[in-house]
Amino acid sequence: MSVLGAVLAGGASTRMGRDKAGVEVSGRTMLDRVASALGSVCDRVVVLGPEREGYECWPDRDPGSGPLAGLVNALERAGTDHVLLVAVDNAFVRPETLAGLAALAGELPVVPVDPDGVRQVTCALYPTSLAGAARDELEAGGSLQSLVDRVAFRPVTPGEWRAWGEDGRSWRSIDDEASLRDAEAAYDGEVPGEACGVFAAYSTTQRVSHLIYFGLFALQHRGQESAGIATSNGETVTVYKDLGLVAQVFDESSLAGLDGHLGIGHTRYSTTGSTTWANSQPVHRQAGDVSIALGHNGNLTNTAELAARLGVKHATTDSDLMAEDLARAIDIDRSDGRGLEVALMQVARNWKGAFSIVVMDQGRIIGMRDPHGFRPLCLGTLPDGGWVLSSETAALDLVGARFVREIGAGEMVVVDATGVRSYHPFADVEPRLCVFEFVYFARPDSQMYGRNIHAARTEMGRILAAEHPAAADVVVPVPESGIPAAQGYAAQSGIPYHDGLVKNRYVGRTFIEPTQMLRDRGIRLKLNPLTESLRGKRVVLVDDSIVRGSTTRKLVEMVREAGATEVHLRISSPPYRWPCFYGMDTSDRSTLIAARMVVGEIRESLGCDTLGYLSLEGLLQATGVADAGFCTACLSGVYPTEVPDDADKFQLERS
């Protein structure tokens, strides 16, 4: 199946008052955003409209005839089986949704239908065999909607597209300045997304499925797209996983079906692959009589190379490739039961990038970190003598385990009936834990490198106050990750600390469509100001990071609207200028505000009175373990490994 990506960009943009294709949305033009999303699914993308520099453009053959004329142009010229059509004003179109539409390709058009029954014809897949019928409809004075009325089509119901993680943003049209501001506030996430949380347990006296469930519950902040658990009773491996939060995926009956004395668990935030059930983890493979499951936190940087070596054409995530690589390497004729651990030491040397993984077969659990230790992993012991592995120490506390130690960079730990064994299969080890674990990702009650995360964040605020003082009346945090730094800033500066923003902690994943009125409230769905703390005050507003800038801009506006006379923005990390390839969903540098602007320009863009970032030296000093080894690539541009030039989270699905 071949698919041409086509951007509808031939309209007059009357309501916008300027060419919509060139309008910037959170730092990127609408055309760039839509073309990039299509490019993640299609090998070729064209723009249906007038010539624009940097794009392959197909001017309308029937000018002034509307979107149907653009589709007819694409269907007649494509030379492919299908055309994936998206209007340029659908600036928040999701690559996952486009991949979902492409996967349904057949003889009929594939058209999403919203909860009100409206067919979203400008974000749809059309077979090129429809060219004749489309031309007839155009010459009869019809439209895209009338074409769909005339021919049979395959509807994509709300239940289907919600399972892709879609919430309606992919067909939300941006027609004027007001709708642009509303869409940015509603959809443009500011916080960098982390990869995943992993957990594993071995116990002959406790219900392992419950241990893992509560361990994942403590790691929910690391991934909210899907959750899964795999367990073994010594003979078989059972895997249960689904989209949603841990408490949504599992109940007592599903946990009861996960029998066994050992197992692994995973919470996912996608940094490779779409938000689909097939991409949730643990990943399962069978190698002869050996049944394995794998959970992965991080990103490989050599996925394309690995897929080519394995000859795999249908993998959609790097974790899927890792499981396949591992299963193929297992010697199924070994009699000592060590086939999995031997194979893992062999194949892991060929994996590049970030991987903290938990793996299991019928008789053992294994934890491993890459030679740089980009992502965390620790070992704990249970009161009954059992063992657990976890991304963070906070999860050990919840299940009643005692922290033993961190798994070292490049280390592999095996837990089975004989106890715990440690191996070091990598020749070159250079610890480089992601510094954003300290800034944002990790829970404040966790510890890494022996340092409490809350204490480190408080120290970041103290150093920030020394580096960037402000004449102000109150220090206000952006909850929740900005709270410790704001407390530190207040303590160092002597300015009173006030809670000025209230966070709605229950605005997570939802399958209920907000009304337009609620969408218009934008960021107030998540945060609301306490006007008594802000009115008439000079405010130091403290947050942990600025990634794209749109959410921060709304925050500044909100604080001013609540009556603040001045807003002095202080950020407890350096400017985020470079993309991450090791497990953060920020691989597109063009979306990063600090990659395009200097600090003064960012201040003007955000509308604050002053802006101060914590220096990189100050950040490392605040960790208290500056010499332990950190990756600062997103802040410094210095990458510990080679990184691909064209990597994105959908590259495997696109291939």
Secondary structure, DSSP 8 states (H G I E B T S, - for coil): --EEEEEE--S--TTTTS-GGG-EETTEEHHHHHHHHHHTT-SEEEEESS--TTS-EE--SSTTS-HHHHHHHHHHH--SSEEEEEETT-TT--HHHHHHHHHT-SSS-EEEB-TTS-B-TTEEEEEGGGHHHHHHHHHTT--HHHHHHHS--EEE-HHHHHHTT--SGGG----SHHHHHHHHHHH---S----EEEEEEE-SSS-HHHHHHHHHHHTGGG--SEEEEEEE-SS-EEEEEEES-HHHH--HHHHHT--SSEEEEEEE--SSS-SSGGG-SSEEEEETTEEEEEEEES-BS-HHHHHHHHT-SS--SHHHHHHHHHHHH--TT-SSS-HHHHHHHHHGGG--B--EEEEE-SS-EEEEE-TT--S--EEEE-TTS-EEEESSHHHHHHTT-EEEEE--TT-EEEEETTEEEEE---S-----EETHIIIIIS-TT-EETTEEHHHHHHHHHHHHHHHS----SEEEE-TTTTHHHHHHHHHHH---B---EEE-TT-SS--S---HHHHHTGGGGTEEE-HHHHTT-EEEEEES--SSSHHHHHHHHHHHHTT-SEEEEEESS----S---SS-S---GGG-HHHH--HHHHHHHHT-SEEEE--HHHHHHHHS-GGG-EE-HHHH---SS---SS--TTHHHH-
